[in-house]
Amino acid sequence: MSKTVLVLVETVDDYLHLLEQAGYRLIRAPSAPLRADAIQRHGTEIDAVLTRGPLGLTAAEIQALPSLQIICVIGAGYEHVDLAAAAARGITVTNGAGANAAAVADHTLAMLLALLRDIPRADAGIRRGEWNRVISPSVSGKRLGILGLGAVGLAIARRASLGFDMNISYHSRTPRQDVPYTWYDSPLHLADAVDILVVATPGGASTHHLVDAQVLEALGPEGYLVNIARASVVDTKALVGALQRGQLAGAALDVFDDEPAVPDALKALGNTVLTPHVAGQSPEAARDTVALVLRNLQAFFAGEPVLTPVHP
């Protein structure tokens, strides 16, 4: 008997056929109205849900899905999935840790280069017929701090270290014994020691505003912030203020508090590089993401351990 998967995500459509080829029945609901309708009409039929961190799955929705056995989250973050409600029902939760790490790391370095070398403004000036040869900082040899050293953080560290001779430091809850990088015991101490701070930690209550006004002050007027993780990790109001007052040299952001809305204050600044939450998106990342979901589903329904479990 085939299993039914409620698909809430909209970014991996080109590779969902991998699930269908494996015998799964898909109910696609990539918008809020379609989601509510699918749960109301097909709630008793749904065995699995495919979602992502910002879309999540609420306790009420979990309650409305009596046959639900597994929730698969694409990407590393799962901040809006009600883990307590899932655990109370004995529902397994998995994430996509590592599946899009290469794409996110590539995008991080692209944003970092664009920010420090002021590439967007140089390009815009050329298109206006200008010839402004502004001197911009080098990237090679800079001190890079990474907030969160999971699969994405490691991929960023390798590229920065091997490709740009950057000195790598990081903060995580505990130091890792398998890396040659310097660990700091707090975001504040990390920011004080680096030129560029990259946010690569999952969102959620435990990381909310880890990068606050104090951390930005420690990063300093010659420091740069890059966030490819979750907007909630950074205090946006404090960030805008620091950028406006020249207390921070610049920021590159792929994530925002109320997507797709982006604060006008950020768009008005000349020392920001902004992209629409696309760091983890590439054909290769989408393929690998769906392939990991399939492996988790196949393992779960075969009674075997899932590959990337999320624990409450």
C-alpha positions as CSV (number, residue, x, y, z in Angstrom):
1,M,0.0,0.0,0.0
2,S,1.5,3.4,-1.0
3,K,2.1,6.1,1.5
4,T,0.7,9.6,1.1
5,V,2.9,12.6,1.6
6,L,1.6,16.2,2.1
7,V,4.1,18.5,0.3
8,L,4.1,22.0,1.8
9,V,7.4,23.2,0.1
10,E,7.6,24.9,-3.2
11,T,11.3,24.9,-3.9
12,V,12.0,21.3,-5.0
13,D,9.2,20.7,-7.4
14,D,11.5,19.6,-10.2
15,Y,12.7,16.6,-8.2
16,L,9.5,15.5,-6.5
17,H,9.1,12.9,-9.2
18,L,11.8,10.9,-7.3
19,L,9.3,10.4,-4.5
20,E,6.5,9.5,-7.0
21,Q,8.8,7.0,-8.8
22,A,9.4,5.3,-5.5
23,G,5.6,4.8,-5.1
24,Y,4.6,7.7,-2.9
25,R,1.4,9.6,-3.5
26,L,1.9,13.3,-3.2
27,I,-0.6,16.0,-2.2
28,R,0.9,19.3,-3.1
29,A,-0.1,22.3,-1.0
30,P,2.5,25.1,-1.4
31,S,0.3,27.9,-0.2
32,A,-1.6,28.6,3.0
33,P,-5.1,28.1,1.5
34,L,-4.1,24.9,-0.3
35,R,-2.5,23.7,2.9
36,A,-5.6,24.2,5.0
37,D,-7.8,22.6,2.3
38,A,-5.5,19.6,2.0
39,I,-5.5,19.0,5.7
40,Q,-9.3,19.4,5.9
41,R,-10.0,17.1,2.9
42,H,-7.2,14.5,3.2
43,G,-6.2,14.7,6.9
44,T,-6.9,11.0,7.6
45,E,-4.9,9.8,4.6
46,I,-1.6,11.6,5.2
47,D,1.2,9.5,6.4
48,A,4.1,12.0,6.0
49,V,4.6,15.7,5.7
50,L,7.3,17.5,3.7
51,T,8.0,21.0,5.0
52,R,10.7,23.5,5.7
53,G,11.7,25.5,8.8
54,P,9.8,28.7,8.1
55,L,6.7,26.8,7.0
56,G,6.8,24.4,9.9
57,L,3.9,22.3,11.1
58,T,1.7,23.4,14.1
59,A,0.4,21.4,16.9
60,A,-3.2,21.9,15.6
61,E,-2.2,20.6,12.2
62,I,-0.5,17.6,13.7
63,Q,-3.7,16.9,15.7
64,A,-5.7,17.1,12.5
65,L,-3.5,14.4,10.8
66,P,-4.3,11.2,12.7
67,S,-2.3,8.9,10.4
68,L,0.8,11.1,10.4
69,Q,4.0,9.1,11.2
70,I,6.9,11.2,10.0
71,I,7.7,14.9,9.3
72,C,10.5,15.5,6.9
73,V,12.0,19.1,6.9
74,I,14.1,20.2,4.0
75,G,17.1,22.3,5.1
76,A,18.8,22.2,8.5
77,G,16.3,24.5,10.4
78,Y,13.0,23.2,11.8
79,E,12.1,26.2,14.0
80,H,8.4,26.2,13.3
81,V,7.8,22.5,13.5
82,D,6.1,21.8,16.9
83,L,8.5,19.1,18.1
84,A,6.7,18.7,21.4
85,A,3.5,17.9,19.7
86,A,5.2,15.5,17.3
87,A,7.0,13.8,20.2
88,A,3.7,13.4,22.2
89,R,2.3,11.5,19.2
90,G,5.5,9.5,18.7
91,I,6.0,11.1,15.3
92,T,9.5,11.0,13.8
93,V,11.0,14.3,12.6
94,T,14.0,14.5,10.2
95,N,15.8,17.4,8.6
96,G,17.9,18.0,5.6
97,A,21.2,18.6,7.4
98,G,24.0,18.8,4.9
99,A,22.0,18.3,1.7
100,N,22.3,21.9,0.5
101,A,25.5,22.8,2.4
102,A,27.6,23.2,-0.7
103,A,25.1,25.6,-2.3
104,V,24.8,27.7,0.9
105,A,28.6,27.8,1.3
106,D,29.1,28.9,-2.3
107,H,26.4,31.6,-1.9
108,T,28.0,32.8,1.3
109,L,31.4,33.3,-0.3
110,A,29.7,35.0,-3.3
111,M,27.9,37.5,-0.9
112,L,31.1,38.0,1.1
113,L,33.1,38.9,-2.0
114,A,30.3,41.1,-3.3
115,L,30.1,43.0,0.0
116,L,33.8,43.6,0.6
117,R,34.7,44.3,-3.0
118,D,31.6,46.5,-3.4
119,I,30.7,44.6,-6.7
120,P,26.9,45.5,-6.8
121,R,27.6,49.3,-6.7
122,A,30.5,49.0,-9.1
123,D,28.3,47.2,-11.6
124,A,25.4,49.7,-11.1
125,G,27.8,52.6,-11.7
126,I,29.1,51.1,-14.9
127,R,25.5,50.7,-16.2
128,R,24.9,54.4,-15.4
129,G,27.9,55.3,-17.5
130,E,30.1,56.1,-14.5
131,W,33.7,55.0,-14.0
132,N,34.3,55.1,-10.2
133,R,37.4,53.1,-9.3
134,V,36.7,52.8,-5.6
135,I,39.4,51.0,-3.5
136,S,37.8,48.1,-1.6
137,P,39.2,45.8,1.0
138,S,40.8,42.5,0.1
139,V,39.2,39.3,1.2
140,S,42.2,37.0,1.4
141,G,43.8,36.8,4.8
142,K,40.8,38.2,6.7
143,R,39.8,36.7,10.1
144,L,36.5,34.9,9.6
145,G,34.2,33.9,12.5
146,I,31.4,31.4,12.0
147,L,28.4,31.2,14.3
148,G,27.4,27.6,14.2
149,L,29.8,24.9,12.8
150,G,27.5,22.3,11.4
151,A,27.6,21.0,7.8
152,V,27.1,24.5,6.3
153,G,29.6,26.2,8.7
154,L,32.2,23.5,7.9
155,A,31.7,24.0,4.1
156,I,32.1,27.8,4.5
157,A,35.2,27.3,6.7
158,R,36.9,25.0,4.1
159,R,36.3,27.4,1.3
160,A,37.4,30.4,3.2
161,S,40.5,28.7,4.7
162,L,41.7,26.8,1.6
163,G,40.6,29.3,-1.0
164,F,41.3,32.6,0.6
165,D,43.8,31.9,3.3
166,M,41.4,33.2,6.0
167,N,42.0,32.5,9.7
168,I,38.9,30.6,10.9
169,S,37.2,30.9,14.3
170,Y,33.8,29.7,15.4
171,H,31.3,29.6,18.2
172,S,29.1,26.6,19.0
173,R,27.7,25.2,22.2
174,T,30.7,23.0,22.7
175,P,34.1,23.0,20.9
176,R,34.6,20.4,18.2
177,Q,37.6,18.1,18.4
178,D,37.8,17.3,14.7
179,V,38.6,20.8,13.3
180,P,41.7,22.9,13.4
181,Y,39.8,26.1,14.0
182,T,39.7,28.3,17.1
183,W,36.6,28.0,19.3
184,Y,35.2,31.0,21.3
185,D,32.8,30.5,24.2
186,S,30.3,33.2,23.1
187,P,29.2,35.2,20.0
188,L,30.5,38.3,21.7
189,H,34.0,37.0,22.1
190,L,34.0,35.6,18.6
191,A,32.9,38.9,17.1
192,D,35.6,40.8,19.0
193,A,38.2,38.5,17.4
194,V,37.2,38.6,13.7
195,D,36.8,40.9,10.7
196,I,33.8,39.0,9.3
197,L,31.1,37.2,11.2
198,V,29.0,34.6,9.3
199,V,25.7,33.4,10.8
200,A,25.3,29.7,10.1
201,T,23.3,28.5,13.0
202,P,19.6,27.3,12.9
203,G,16.8,29.6,14.0
204,G,14.5,29.1,17.0
205,A,14.1,30.2,20.6
206,S,17.6,29.1,21.6
207,T,19.4,31.3,19.0
208,H,17.0,34.3,19.0
209,H,19.0,37.5,18.7
210,L,22.3,35.8,19.5
211,V,23.8,38.6,17.4
212,D,22.6,41.7,19.3
213,A,23.8,45.3,19.6
214,Q,26.7,44.2,21.8
215,V,27.9,41.7,19.3
216,L,27.7,44.2,16.5
217,E,29.6,46.7,18.6
218,A,32.3,44.1,19.2
219,L,32.5,43.4,15.4
220,G,33.2,47.1,15.0
221,P,33.2,49.8,12.3
222,E,35.6,47.8,10.1
223,G,33.6,44.6,10.6
224,Y,31.2,42.8,8.3
225,L,28.2,40.6,9.0
226,V,26.9,37.8,6.6
227,N,23.6,36.0,7.5
228,I,22.6,33.0,5.4
229,A,20.9,31.2,8.3
230,R,17.8,32.7,9.9
231,A,16.9,36.3,10.3
232,S,15.8,35.7,13.9
233,V,19.4,35.1,15.0
234,V,20.2,38.7,14.3
235,D,18.5,41.7,16.0
236,T,17.5,43.5,12.8
237,K,16.8,46.9,14.5
238,A,20.2,46.9,16.1
239,L,21.8,45.9,12.7
240,V,20.1,48.7,10.8
241,G,21.2,51.2,13.5
242,A,24.8,50.0,13.4
243,L,24.9,50.3,9.6
244,Q,23.3,53.7,9.5
245,R,25.7,55.1,12.2
246,G,28.8,53.6,10.6
247,Q,29.4,51.3,13.6
248,L,29.5,48.4,11.1
249,A,31.2,48.4,7.7
250,G,28.5,46.3,5.9
251,A,26.1,43.4,5.9
252,A,25.1,40.7,3.4
253,L,21.8,39.2,4.1
254,D,19.9,36.3,2.5
255,V,17.2,36.0,5.2
256,F,14.7,38.5,6.6
257,D,12.2,38.6,9.5
258,D,9.0,38.9,7.5
259,E,9.8,37.4,4.1
260,P,9.2,38.3,1.4
261,A,9.0,41.8,2.9
262,V,12.5,43.5,3.3
263,P,12.8,46.6,5.5
264,D,13.1,49.8,3.4
265,A,15.9,50.9,5.7
266,L,18.1,47.9,4.6
267,K,17.3,48.6,0.9
268,A,18.2,52.3,1.3
269,L,21.7,51.5,2.6
270,G,24.7,51.5,0.3
271,N,26.7,49.0,2.5
272,T,24.3,46.1,2.2
273,V,24.1,43.1,-0.2
274,L,20.6,41.5,-0.2
275,T,19.3,38.3,-1.8
276,P,15.9,36.7,-1.5
277,H,16.6,33.6,0.6
278,V,18.2,31.7,-2.2
279,A,21.5,30.5,-0.7
280,G,20.4,26.9,-0.4
281,Q,18.7,26.8,-3.9
282,S,20.4,25.2,-6.9
283,P,19.4,22.3,-9.1
284,E,22.0,20.1,-7.4
285,A,20.8,21.1,-3.9
286,A,17.2,20.4,-4.7
287,R,18.1,17.0,-6.1
288,D,20.2,16.1,-3.1
289,T,17.5,17.4,-0.7
290,V,14.7,15.3,-2.2
291,A,17.1,12.3,-2.4
292,L,17.7,12.6,1.3
293,V,14.0,12.9,2.0
294,L,13.5,9.7,0.0
295,R,16.2,7.9,1.9
296,N,14.6,8.9,5.2
297,L,11.1,7.9,4.1
298,Q,12.3,4.5,2.8
299,A,14.3,3.8,6.0
300,F,11.4,4.8,8.3
301,F,8.7,2.8,6.5
302,A,11.1,-0.2,6.4
303,G,11.4,0.0,10.2
304,E,15.0,1.1,10.0
305,P,16.6,4.2,11.7
306,V,16.3,7.4,9.8
307,L,19.4,9.1,8.5
308,T,18.9,12.6,10.0
309,P,16.7,12.5,13.0
310,V,15.7,15.7,14.9
311,H,15.4,15.3,18.7
312,P,13.0,17.5,20.7
